[in-house]
């Protein structure tokens, strides 16, 4: 039987916390839709469009989400929000017929999404605050713990483990500021109808009352509204939130990626002495052990950094063991040559065979061009 209390996707169980999954669950989404319908009805009652008994009926049934019934209706009408509206109305003999007066779908959905995004940012900021405090604790503890800092994968100059961690903490603090800014500027669509003009509500309560109408709804929902919209709120807002989240993801991925380097060679011995794993307790330890940071790396410059690391490793291998590297490359070239001959025997054009037949330096130059 489907679980509507949590958000479900192929990535849910690996990357999402229980709290975040619940925020984006079908049940929570529909509860938000219903709460917005009730607040809309409350304010419309203040303007004389509904009776108080109708509003009381709606509020009494607002938490009785019946997703199975809504899905039955959706199978017939092919509209998820209208299906939930009908399922809600069926439960409310007095107020059901007064639901959604003057509204368009995005008057409900866009405001609900803004509320869910705000709830999600609150959850992320709470966890990020805990992470920053943990970093501060570790930085102070290891401020004088020496280590050799590397550049180009080679030992360079002395540094300290505390200073190294301070670099990640500095980036995380910047992400904290960006996320708080995105949260602070978050807006809902408001209640402006099908094209943003509010014409449908003006017909019900008078154009002179539209500003007061939205002000009361904004207060009830504790959500500021955009002054100008189309049928939806400006999607620029989504970009700004996603950008802040991507910045946090890039920072966490860099930390996780660097930690893998720290777990090799001389760094590994130093880290073992400092018990870094023991210090990274709670949620941070789970992130590192399960590789969650690597699931946040969908940023082009991060992929480019990993590509450059692979190239650097190849160059280093060529310098340290040129004979073995040459043998390996000859083996690759021989396999490619054999494959090309087989393709030609079938009468097909070996489009990429010429790349494999180049000398290692030529192939490296080709990859660098890309």
HUBEL-V63895 format. One record per residue. N is the residue number from 1. RES is the residue in three letters. PHI is phi in degrees with one decimal (none if undefined). OMEGA is omega in whole degrees, 0 to 359 (999 if undefined). BURIAL is 1 if it has 9 or more other ideal C-beta (glycine too) atoms within 8 Angstrom, else 0. Layout:
BEGIN
N:RES:PHI:OMEGA:BURIAL ; N:RES:PHI:OMEGA:BURIAL
END
This chain:
BEGIN
1:UNK:none:181:0 ; 2:UNK:-60.4:177:0 ; 3:UNK:-101.3:183:0 ; 4:UNK:-88.0:181:0 ; 5:UNK:-85.4:181:0 ; 6:UNK:-137.8:177:1 ; 7:UNK:-76.4:184:1 ; 8:UNK:-117.6:172:0 ; 9:UNK:-158.9:178:0 ; 10:UNK:-59.4:183:0 ; 11:UNK:-102.3:189:0 ; 12:UNK:-55.7:192:1 ; 13:UNK:-75.0:181:0 ; 14:UNK:-84.8:192:0 ; 15:UNK:-109.2:187:0 ; 16:UNK:-103.9:175:1 ; 17:UNK:-76.1:179:0 ; 18:UNK:-60.4:180:0 ; 19:UNK:-62.8:180:0 ; 20:UNK:-69.2:178:1 ; 21:UNK:-62.6:180:1 ; 22:UNK:-68.6:178:1 ; 23:UNK:-61.2:184:1 ; 24:UNK:-102.9:179:1 ; 25:UNK:-76.3:176:1 ; 26:UNK:-60.0:182:0 ; 27:UNK:-63.2:181:1 ; 28:UNK:-65.3:178:1 ; 29:UNK:-60.0:183:1 ; 30:UNK:-71.6:174:1 ; 31:UNK:-63.5:177:1 ; 32:UNK:-64.3:176:1 ; 33:UNK:-54.5:183:1 ; 34:UNK:-65.8:180:1 ; 35:UNK:-64.2:179:1 ; 36:UNK:-69.4:176:1 ; 37:UNK:-58.9:181:1 ; 38:UNK:-67.0:179:1 ; 39:UNK:-64.3:176:1 ; 40:UNK:-60.3:179:1 ; 41:UNK:-64.7:179:1 ; 42:UNK:-59.3:182:1 ; 43:UNK:-69.1:178:1 ; 44:UNK:-64.1:175:1 ; 45:UNK:-65.4:178:1 ; 46:UNK:-64.9:177:0 ; 47:UNK:-96.4:174:1 ; 48:UNK:85.1:182:0 ; 49:UNK:-87.6:180:1 ; 50:UNK:-129.7:175:1 ; 51:UNK:-91.4:182:0 ; 52:UNK:-60.5:179:0 ; 53:UNK:-65.9:177:0 ; 54:UNK:-65.2:180:1 ; 55:UNK:-64.9:179:1 ; 56:UNK:-62.6:178:1 ; 57:UNK:-64.1:179:1 ; 58:UNK:-63.8:182:1 ; 59:UNK:-66.1:181:0 ; 60:UNK:-67.2:183:0 ; 61:UNK:-108.9:187:1 ; 62:UNK:-63.4:183:1 ; 63:UNK:-89.8:185:0 ; 64:UNK:-89.2:182:0 ; 65:UNK:-68.9:178:1 ; 66:UNK:-120.4:186:0 ; 67:UNK:-67.5:180:1 ; 68:UNK:-61.0:178:0 ; 69:UNK:-66.8:179:1 ; 70:UNK:-63.2:179:1 ; 71:UNK:-69.2:175:1 ; 72:UNK:-61.5:180:0 ; 73:UNK:-67.5:180:1 ; 74:UNK:-62.0:178:1 ; 75:UNK:-61.5:180:0 ; 76:UNK:-88.6:188:0 ; 77:UNK:-103.9:177:0 ; 78:UNK:59.4:179:0 ; 79:UNK:-149.4:188:0 ; 80:UNK:-65.4:183:0 ; 81:UNK:-69.8:178:1 ; 82:UNK:-66.5:177:1 ; 83:UNK:-66.5:177:1 ; 84:UNK:-65.4:177:1 ; 85:UNK:-60.2:180:1 ; 86:UNK:-66.3:179:1 ; 87:UNK:-64.3:177:1 ; 88:UNK:-65.2:182:1 ; 89:UNK:-62.6:179:1 ; 90:UNK:-61.6:182:0 ; 91:UNK:-81.8:188:1 ; 92:UNK:-120.3:183:1 ; 93:UNK:-63.3:181:0 ; 94:UNK:-90.1:188:0 ; 95:UNK:-100.4:186:1 ; 96:UNK:-56.0:182:1 ; 97:UNK:-70.7:182:0 ; 98:UNK:-98.5:180:1 ; 99:UNK:-67.9:168:1 ; 100:UNK:68.8:182:0 ; 101:UNK:-62.4:177:1 ; 102:UNK:76.8:188:1 ; 103:UNK:-89.4:166:1 ; 104:UNK:-111.9:188:0 ; 105:UNK:-54.9:184:1 ; 106:UNK:-74.0:171:1 ; 107:UNK:-62.2:178:1 ; 108:UNK:-90.9:187:1 ; 109:UNK:-64.2:185:1 ; 110:UNK:-66.8:176:1 ; 111:UNK:-68.6:177:1 ; 112:UNK:-64.7:179:1 ; 113:UNK:-65.3:177:0 ; 114:UNK:-62.4:178:1 ; 115:UNK:-66.6:179:1 ; 116:UNK:-68.2:177:1 ; 117:UNK:-62.7:179:1 ; 118:UNK:-63.8:177:1 ; 119:UNK:-60.4:181:1 ; 120:UNK:-66.8:178:1 ; 121:UNK:-63.9:177:1 ; 122:UNK:-61.4:180:1 ; 123:UNK:-66.0:179:1 ; 124:UNK:-64.5:181:1 ; 125:UNK:-64.6:177:1 ; 126:UNK:-62.6:180:0 ; 127:UNK:-69.4:180:1 ; 128:UNK:-66.3:177:1 ; 129:UNK:-60.7:178:1 ; 130:UNK:-62.0:180:1 ; 131:UNK:-65.2:179:1 ; 132:UNK:-63.6:178:1 ; 133:UNK:-65.1:177:0 ; 134:UNK:-65.3:177:1 ; 135:UNK:-60.9:180:1 ; 136:UNK:-60.1:179:1 ; 137:UNK:-62.9:182:1 ; 138:UNK:-70.6:179:1 ; 139:UNK:-62.1:179:1 ; 140:UNK:-66.0:182:0 ; 141:UNK:-68.2:187:0 ; 142:UNK:-115.2:184:1 ; 143:UNK:-62.9:181:1 ; 144:UNK:-114.0:178:0 ; 145:UNK:-76.1:187:1 ; 146:UNK:-76.8:169:0 ; 147:UNK:-156.5:178:1 ; 148:UNK:-93.6:177:1 ; 149:UNK:-79.0:182:1 ; 150:UNK:-106.1:167:1 ; 151:UNK:-140.4:185:0 ; 152:UNK:53.6:178:0 ; 153:UNK:63.9:179:1 ; 154:UNK:-131.6:178:0 ; 155:UNK:-59.9:185:0 ; 156:UNK:-123.6:186:0 ; 157:UNK:-138.5:177:0 ; 158:UNK:-66.5:175:0 ; 159:UNK:-150.0:176:1 ; 160:UNK:-130.8:179:1 ; 161:UNK:-65.6:178:1 ; 162:UNK:-61.4:179:1 ; 163:UNK:-65.3:179:1 ; 164:UNK:-61.6:179:1 ; 165:UNK:-66.6:179:1 ; 166:UNK:-62.8:178:1 ; 167:UNK:-65.5:178:0 ; 168:UNK:-68.8:180:1 ; 169:UNK:-62.7:178:1 ; 170:UNK:-61.5:177:0 ; 171:UNK:-65.8:179:1 ; 172:UNK:-64.5:177:1 ; 173:UNK:-65.6:175:1 ; 174:UNK:-63.1:177:1 ; 175:UNK:-63.6:177:1 ; 176:UNK:-58.3:179:1 ; 177:UNK:-63.8:181:0 ; 178:UNK:-64.4:180:1 ; 179:UNK:-68.6:177:1 ; 180:UNK:-65.1:178:1 ; 181:UNK:-65.5:179:1 ; 182:UNK:-62.3:180:1 ; 183:UNK:-67.8:182:1 ; 184:UNK:-64.7:183:0 ; 185:UNK:-92.4:182:0 ; 186:UNK:-64.1:181:1 ; 187:UNK:-131.1:171:1 ; 188:UNK:-96.6:177:1 ; 189:UNK:-67.4:190:1 ; 190:UNK:87.6:182:1 ; 191:UNK:-126.7:187:1 ; 192:UNK:-125.4:174:1 ; 193:UNK:76.4:193:1 ; 194:UNK:-70.0:182:0 ; 195:UNK:-127.0:178:0 ; 196:UNK:92.7:182:1 ; 197:UNK:-88.1:183:0 ; 198:UNK:73.0:185:1 ; 199:UNK:-60.7:182:1 ; 200:UNK:-65.0:178:1 ; 201:UNK:-75.6:178:1 ; 202:UNK:-61.4:178:1 ; 203:UNK:-66.6:183:0 ; 204:UNK:-86.1:187:1 ; 205:UNK:-122.2:181:1 ; 206:UNK:94.9:182:0 ; 207:UNK:-60.5:182:0 ; 208:UNK:-67.6:182:0 ; 209:UNK:-102.5:186:1 ; 210:UNK:-62.8:182:1 ; 211:UNK:-61.9:179:0 ; 212:UNK:-66.2:179:0 ; 213:UNK:-58.4:180:1 ; 214:UNK:-70.7:179:1 ; 215:UNK:-61.0:179:0 ; 216:UNK:-65.5:179:1 ; 217:UNK:-68.0:178:1 ; 218:UNK:-61.2:179:1 ; 219:UNK:-65.9:181:0 ; 220:UNK:-64.4:181:1 ; 221:UNK:-87.0:185:1 ; 222:UNK:52.2:184:0 ; 223:UNK:-139.5:175:1 ; 224:UNK:-68.6:183:0 ; 225:UNK:-112.8:170:1 ; 226:UNK:-66.0:177:1 ; 227:UNK:-72.5:182:0 ; 228:UNK:-131.1:176:0 ; 229:UNK:-143.7:165:1 ; 230:UNK:-99.5:174:0 ; 231:UNK:-69.7:180:0 ; 232:UNK:-121.3:171:1 ; 233:UNK:-73.6:181:1 ; 234:UNK:-60.6:182:0 ; 235:UNK:-72.3:171:0 ; 236:UNK:-54.9:180:0 ; 237:UNK:-62.2:179:1 ; 238:UNK:-62.1:178:0 ; 239:UNK:-59.9:182:0 ; 240:UNK:-65.7:178:1 ; 241:UNK:-67.8:181:1 ; 242:UNK:-63.0:179:0 ; 243:UNK:-62.1:178:1 ; 244:UNK:-64.5:178:1 ; 245:UNK:-66.7:179:1 ; 246:UNK:-64.3:177:1 ; 247:UNK:-62.2:177:1 ; 248:UNK:-62.9:179:1 ; 249:UNK:-60.0:180:1 ; 250:UNK:-64.8:179:1 ; 251:UNK:-64.2:180:1 ; 252:UNK:-65.1:179:1 ; 253:UNK:-66.1:178:1 ; 254:UNK:-61.0:179:1 ; 255:UNK:-62.8:180:1 ; 256:UNK:-63.6:180:1 ; 257:UNK:-66.1:179:1 ; 258:UNK:-64.5:181:1 ; 259:UNK:-64.3:176:1 ; 260:UNK:-64.5:175:0 ; 261:UNK:-68.2:179:1 ; 262:UNK:-63.3:182:1 ; 263:UNK:-88.5:179:0 ; 264:UNK:-122.3:172:0 ; 265:UNK:58.1:184:0 ; 266:UNK:-62.4:178:0 ; 267:UNK:-58.0:183:1 ; 268:UNK:-59.2:180:1 ; 269:UNK:-66.9:179:0 ; 270:UNK:-67.4:181:1 ; 271:UNK:-65.7:179:1 ; 272:UNK:-62.5:179:0 ; 273:UNK:-63.4:184:0 ; 274:UNK:-83.8:180:1 ; 275:UNK:55.6:181:0 ; 276:UNK:-60.7:180:1 ; 277:UNK:-62.1:180:0 ; 278:UNK:-64.9:179:0 ; 279:UNK:-70.8:182:1 ; 280:UNK:-82.1:187:1 ; 281:UNK:-89.4:175:0 ; 282:UNK:60.5:184:0 ; 283:UNK:-61.9:180:0 ; 284:UNK:-63.6:180:1 ; 285:UNK:-62.5:180:1 ; 286:UNK:-65.1:178:1 ; 287:UNK:-59.5:184:1 ; 288:UNK:-72.2:183:1 ; 289:UNK:-66.9:184:0 ; 290:UNK:-93.8:176:0 ; 291:UNK:72.8:183:0 ; 292:UNK:-60.8:181:1 ; 293:UNK:-59.5:182:1 ; 294:UNK:-76.5:175:1 ; 295:UNK:-82.5:182:1 ; 296:UNK:-107.0:192:1 ; 297:UNK:-96.8:183:1 ; 298:UNK:-75.4:180:0 ; 299:UNK:-122.2:187:1 ; 300:UNK:-52.9:184:0 ; 301:UNK:-69.7:176:0 ; 302:UNK:-69.9:178:1 ; 303:UNK:-63.6:178:1 ; 304:UNK:-64.0:180:0 ; 305:UNK:-63.6:179:1 ; 306:UNK:-65.8:177:1 ; 307:UNK:-61.1:179:0 ; 308:UNK:-64.0:178:0 ; 309:UNK:-63.6:179:1 ; 310:UNK:-61.2:179:0 ; 311:UNK:-64.5:179:1 ; 312:UNK:-63.1:178:1 ; 313:UNK:-63.6:179:1 ; 314:UNK:-63.9:179:1 ; 315:UNK:-63.8:179:1 ; 316:UNK:-63.9:178:1 ; 317:UNK:-63.2:180:1 ; 318:UNK:-66.0:180:1 ; 319:UNK:-74.6:185:0 ; 320:UNK:-76.2:183:0 ; 321:UNK:-135.1:185:0 ; 322:UNK:-61.0:182:0 ; 323:UNK:-65.0:180:0 ; 324:UNK:-65.1:179:0 ; 325:UNK:-64.5:179:1 ; 326:UNK:-64.2:178:1 ; 327:UNK:-60.9:180:0 ; 328:UNK:-63.1:181:0 ; 329:UNK:-67.8:177:1 ; 330:UNK:-63.3:177:0 ; 331:UNK:-64.4:178:0 ; 332:UNK:-64.6:180:1 ; 333:UNK:-64.5:179:1 ; 334:UNK:-63.0:178:0 ; 335:UNK:-64.7:179:1 ; 336:UNK:-66.0:179:1 ; 337:UNK:-64.1:179:1 ; 338:UNK:-62.3:179:0 ; 339:UNK:-64.0:181:1 ; 340:UNK:-62.5:179:1 ; 341:UNK:-63.8:179:0 ; 342:UNK:-66.6:179:0 ; 343:UNK:-64.6:179:1 ; 344:UNK:-63.9:179:1 ; 345:UNK:-63.1:179:0 ; 346:UNK:-87.5:178:0 ; 347:UNK:81.9:180:0 ; 348:UNK:-104.4:181:0 ; 349:UNK:-88.3:178:0 ; 350:UNK:-77.1:191:1 ; 351:UNK:-59.5:186:0 ; 352:UNK:-107.7:184:0 ; 353:UNK:-64.5:183:1 ; 354:UNK:-63.3:178:0 ; 355:UNK:-69.0:182:0 ; 356:UNK:-69.9:183:1 ; 357:UNK:-85.2:179:1 ; 358:UNK:-70.7:174:1 ; 359:UNK:-68.6:181:0 ; 360:UNK:-51.2:182:1 ; 361:UNK:-64.7:179:0 ; 362:UNK:-65.9:179:0 ; 363:UNK:-64.7:179:1 ; 364:UNK:-62.8:179:1 ; 365:UNK:-64.3:179:0 ; 366:UNK:-64.2:180:1 ; 367:UNK:-65.7:180:0 ; 368:UNK:-64.6:179:0 ; 369:UNK:-65.0:181:0 ; 370:UNK:-82.8:999:0
END
